[in-house]
Amino acid sequence: MARNAGAESLRRVVVSEEEIRARVAALGAEITAYYPEGEDLLVLGLLKGSFIFMADLVRAIRRPLHLDFLVASSYGMESSSSGQVELRYDPDTSFRDRHVLVVEDIVDSGTTLRSLVPGLLERGPRSVEVCALLHKRLAAPEPEVRWVGFDCPDEFVVGYGLDHAENFRHLPFIGSL
């Protein structure tokens, strides 16, 4: 696959740029309404795939918040999950008595969330909720994903931060390989 692979390599557009923009605005409004005013909100993005979604989402959340990131991988350079989650970066940010919003690019098997969220809960947050751009609904992950941008077909999708072997992240829409 070409290092600078683009849209011509895709089978179809799954979610358009316009659909993404509208849904992110709606998610921001829902999240703003959900969290109590005056309480600490930490938005914790799972890199690398969530970075574009998270940047747009935090601009749509109309309340003060803090940001940090986790780097976890279960894919490597493959197109299917290995089933093993490797935590590559874990922030030293305090979670105690804060609301933590985990931002995920895509939930398919639920392996990453089942692996990471129990460890986050051990740090004493007030709450831990999950917002995912895409959800394949292949398995019931624990914990529940409170906010979902779009249901996703059981296809390998790229764009808007999601990649295949580090390609396609730059696309402003989500497409199927």
C-alpha positions as CSV (number, residue, x, y, z in Angstrom):
1,M,0.0,0.0,0.0
2,A,1.3,3.4,-0.9
3,R,2.8,5.5,1.9
4,N,0.5,8.5,0.9
5,A,-2.5,6.4,0.0
6,G,-5.6,8.5,-0.6
7,A,-9.3,8.3,-1.3
8,E,-8.8,6.5,-4.6
9,S,-7.9,3.4,-2.6
10,L,-11.3,3.2,-0.9
11,R,-14.3,1.1,-1.8
12,R,-16.8,3.7,-0.6
13,V,-17.5,6.6,1.8
14,V,-19.1,5.3,5.0
15,V,-19.7,8.6,6.8
16,S,-19.3,11.9,5.0
17,E,-17.5,15.0,6.3
18,E,-20.8,16.8,6.6
19,E,-22.3,14.0,8.7
20,I,-19.3,13.9,11.0
21,R,-19.4,17.7,11.5
22,A,-23.1,17.6,12.5
23,R,-22.8,14.6,14.7
24,V,-19.8,15.9,16.6
25,A,-21.7,19.2,17.3
26,A,-24.6,17.1,18.7
27,L,-22.3,15.0,20.8
28,G,-20.7,18.1,22.2
29,A,-24.1,19.5,23.2
30,E,-25.1,16.1,24.8
31,I,-21.8,15.9,26.8
32,T,-22.1,19.5,27.9
33,A,-25.6,18.9,29.3
34,Y,-24.6,15.6,31.0
35,Y,-21.8,16.8,33.2
36,P,-22.5,19.1,36.2
37,E,-21.3,22.6,36.0
38,G,-18.3,23.5,38.2
39,E,-17.0,19.9,38.4
40,D,-13.7,18.8,36.9
41,L,-13.9,17.1,33.5
42,L,-10.8,15.3,32.1
43,V,-11.1,14.3,28.5
44,L,-8.8,11.4,27.9
45,G,-8.2,10.5,24.2
46,L,-6.9,7.2,23.0
47,L,-4.2,7.9,20.5
48,K,-3.6,7.8,17.7
49,G,-7.0,7.2,16.1
50,S,-9.1,9.5,18.2
51,F,-7.0,12.7,17.9
52,I,-9.0,14.4,15.1
53,F,-12.3,13.4,16.6
54,M,-11.2,14.5,20.1
55,A,-10.0,17.9,18.8
56,D,-13.3,18.6,17.2
57,L,-15.3,17.2,20.1
58,V,-13.6,19.3,22.8
59,R,-14.3,22.4,20.8
60,A,-18.0,21.4,20.8
61,I,-18.1,20.8,24.6
62,R,-19.2,24.1,26.1
63,R,-17.5,23.9,29.5
64,P,-14.0,24.0,31.0
65,L,-12.1,20.8,30.7
66,H,-8.6,19.4,30.8
67,L,-7.0,17.0,28.2
68,D,-4.7,14.1,28.3
69,F,-4.0,11.0,26.3
70,L,-3.4,7.3,26.5
71,V,-1.7,5.3,23.8
72,A,-2.9,1.7,23.5
73,S,-2.7,-0.7,20.7
74,S,-4.2,-4.0,19.8
75,Y,-3.7,-3.7,16.0
76,G,-0.1,-2.9,15.3
77,M,0.2,-2.9,11.5
78,E,-2.6,-5.4,11.0
79,S,-6.2,-4.9,9.9
80,S,-7.6,-7.0,12.8
81,S,-7.1,-6.9,16.5
82,S,-4.6,-9.1,18.1
83,G,-6.8,-9.4,21.2
84,Q,-3.9,-8.2,23.4
85,V,-3.9,-4.5,24.5
86,E,-0.5,-2.9,24.9
87,L,-0.4,0.3,26.9
88,R,2.3,2.5,25.4
89,Y,1.7,5.7,27.2
90,D,-0.1,6.2,30.5
91,P,-0.5,9.8,31.8
92,D,0.5,10.7,35.3
93,T,-2.5,13.1,35.5
94,S,-4.6,12.8,38.7
95,F,-8.0,11.2,38.1
96,R,-9.2,11.5,41.7
97,D,-12.6,13.1,42.1
98,R,-12.7,14.1,38.4
99,H,-15.2,13.1,35.8
100,V,-13.2,11.2,33.1
101,L,-14.5,11.1,29.5
102,V,-12.6,8.5,27.4
103,V,-12.7,9.4,23.7
104,E,-12.2,6.4,21.4
105,D,-12.1,6.3,17.7
106,I,-13.8,2.9,17.1
107,V,-15.2,0.1,19.3
108,D,-15.3,-3.2,17.6
109,S,-14.4,-6.2,19.9
110,G,-14.5,-4.0,23.1
111,T,-11.0,-5.4,24.0
112,T,-9.4,-2.0,24.5
113,L,-12.1,-0.6,26.8
114,R,-12.3,-3.8,28.8
115,S,-8.6,-3.7,29.3
116,L,-8.2,0.0,30.1
117,V,-11.3,1.2,32.0
118,P,-10.9,-1.0,35.2
119,G,-7.4,0.6,35.6
120,L,-8.8,4.1,35.2
121,L,-11.5,3.3,37.9
122,E,-8.8,2.3,40.3
123,R,-7.5,5.8,40.3
124,G,-10.5,7.2,42.1
125,P,-12.4,9.3,39.4
126,R,-15.8,10.6,40.2
127,S,-17.0,8.9,37.0
128,V,-15.7,7.3,33.8
129,E,-17.7,7.5,30.6
130,V,-16.9,6.6,27.0
131,C,-17.6,8.5,23.8
132,A,-16.8,6.6,20.6
133,L,-16.9,8.0,17.1
134,L,-17.8,4.6,15.7
135,H,-19.3,1.4,17.2
136,K,-19.4,-1.9,15.3
137,R,-21.7,-3.5,17.9
138,L,-19.9,-6.8,17.5
139,A,-19.7,-7.5,21.2
140,A,-21.1,-5.8,24.3
141,P,-18.1,-4.0,25.8
142,E,-17.8,-3.3,29.5
143,P,-18.3,-0.5,30.3
144,E,-21.1,0.7,28.2
145,V,-20.3,3.3,25.6
146,R,-22.5,6.2,26.7
147,W,-22.1,8.3,23.5
148,V,-21.7,6.9,20.0
149,G,-21.2,9.0,16.9
150,F,-22.2,6.4,14.3
151,D,-22.9,2.7,14.1
152,C,-20.3,1.2,11.8
153,P,-20.6,-1.6,9.4
154,D,-18.4,-4.6,9.9
155,E,-15.8,-3.3,7.5
156,F,-12.2,-2.0,7.9
157,V,-12.7,1.7,8.0
158,V,-10.2,4.6,7.7
159,G,-10.1,8.4,7.7
160,Y,-10.9,11.1,10.2
161,G,-8.0,9.8,12.3
162,L,-8.4,6.1,11.7
163,D,-5.7,4.4,9.8
164,H,-4.3,1.3,8.1
165,A,-0.6,1.0,8.7
166,E,-0.5,4.8,9.4
167,N,-2.2,5.7,6.1
168,F,-5.5,7.5,5.5
169,R,-5.7,9.4,8.9
170,H,-5.8,12.7,7.0
171,L,-9.1,12.0,5.1
172,P,-11.9,14.3,6.3
173,F,-14.5,11.5,6.0
174,I,-14.6,7.8,6.9
175,G,-14.3,5.3,4.1
176,S,-14.1,1.5,3.7
177,L,-11.0,-0.2,2.4
